[in-house]
């Protein structure tokens, strides 16, 4: 069985020319809140539980994703 770092290299790295897809924008009409979802972002969450850094254009904030994608009801200020 390959080590974790070797598996990551196999799954996450692809030869590229430096051009990446820009992703889809999910926007809530009422509030204007939005997030950008990319294949790389989904892979980082799925494989590494990494949502990207605060302030990153491509960050997928877990609370925002839950609300915008209708995954569960979410009340601000509650766990």
C-alpha positions as CSV (number, residue, x, y, z in Angstrom):
1,X,0.0,0.0,0.0
2,X,1.5,3.4,-1.0
3,X,2.3,5.9,1.7
4,X,0.0,8.9,2.2
5,X,2.3,11.4,0.5
6,X,2.8,9.0,-2.5
7,X,-1.0,8.6,-2.8
8,X,-1.5,12.3,-2.7
9,X,1.1,12.8,-5.4
10,X,-0.8,10.2,-7.5
11,X,-4.2,11.8,-6.9
12,X,-3.6,15.5,-6.7
13,X,-0.8,16.2,-9.2
14,X,-1.4,16.3,-12.8
15,X,0.9,17.8,-15.5
16,X,-0.5,21.2,-16.5
17,X,0.5,24.1,-18.6
18,X,-0.3,26.4,-15.6
19,X,-3.8,27.0,-16.8
20,X,-6.6,25.9,-14.4
21,X,-10.3,25.9,-14.7
22,X,-11.9,28.9,-12.9
23,X,-14.7,27.1,-11.3
24,X,-18.4,27.8,-10.8
25,X,-19.8,30.8,-8.8
26,X,-22.6,30.0,-6.4
27,X,-24.4,33.1,-5.4
28,X,-27.4,33.7,-3.0
29,X,-29.7,36.2,-4.7
30,X,-31.1,37.7,-1.5
31,X,-27.8,38.4,0.3
32,X,-25.4,38.5,-2.6
33,X,-23.1,36.1,-0.7
34,X,-21.1,33.9,-3.0
35,X,-18.3,31.3,-3.2
36,X,-16.3,29.9,-6.0
37,X,-16.2,26.1,-6.3
38,X,-13.3,24.6,-8.3
39,X,-12.3,20.9,-8.9
40,X,-9.1,21.6,-7.0
41,X,-11.0,23.1,-4.1
42,X,-13.2,20.1,-3.8
43,X,-10.2,17.7,-4.1
44,X,-8.4,19.6,-1.3
45,X,-11.4,19.3,1.0
46,X,-12.1,15.7,0.1
47,X,-8.5,14.4,0.5
48,X,-6.9,16.8,2.9
49,X,-9.8,18.5,4.8
50,X,-8.3,21.8,3.6
51,X,-10.7,24.7,2.8
52,X,-8.0,27.2,1.8
53,X,-6.9,30.1,3.8
54,X,-9.0,33.0,5.2
55,X,-9.1,35.7,2.6
56,X,-8.3,33.4,-0.3
57,X,-10.5,34.0,-3.4
58,X,-11.0,30.3,-3.7
59,X,-11.7,29.5,0.0
60,X,-14.8,27.4,0.4
61,X,-16.0,28.4,3.9
62,X,-17.8,25.4,5.4
63,X,-20.6,27.5,6.9
64,X,-21.1,29.4,3.7
65,X,-21.1,26.2,1.7
66,X,-23.7,24.6,4.0
67,X,-26.0,27.6,3.7
68,X,-25.6,28.3,-0.1
69,X,-25.9,24.6,-1.1
70,X,-28.8,24.0,1.2
71,X,-27.0,21.1,2.9
72,X,-28.6,21.9,6.3
73,X,-30.3,24.7,8.0
74,X,-27.8,27.1,9.6
75,X,-28.4,29.8,12.1
76,X,-25.7,32.3,12.5
77,X,-24.2,32.2,16.0
78,X,-25.1,28.6,16.7
79,X,-22.9,25.5,16.4
